[in-house]
């Protein structure tokens, strides 16, 4: 089972809203919608693990809380600076959720 983190992104929310509309109008079944979401989860996790090569560094003024549960790290940080090669971005409060993207099972045709 792939992580479902990306369902709460703009893309994931839009996909879920669209699937809900299709179910409501009787164009697809709830089972098919669930299959689409599971495929979305697998594909997002696999694509980000394999295709994204950008790196950035960050420095936080304060680590408010951290936890490790079910192989997922969650950090709540304050006064954070993110840097890549050419840009600096600051955030007052940041939540980072980190998962092992390489532990995602391979995508197969459903």
Buried (B, 14 or more C-beta within 10 A) or exposed (E): EBBBBBBEEEEBEEBBEEBEEBBEEEEBEEEBBEEBBBBBBBBBBBBBBEEEEEEEEBEBEEEEEEEEEEEEEBBBBEEBEBEEEEEEEEBEEBEEEEBEBEEBEEBEEE
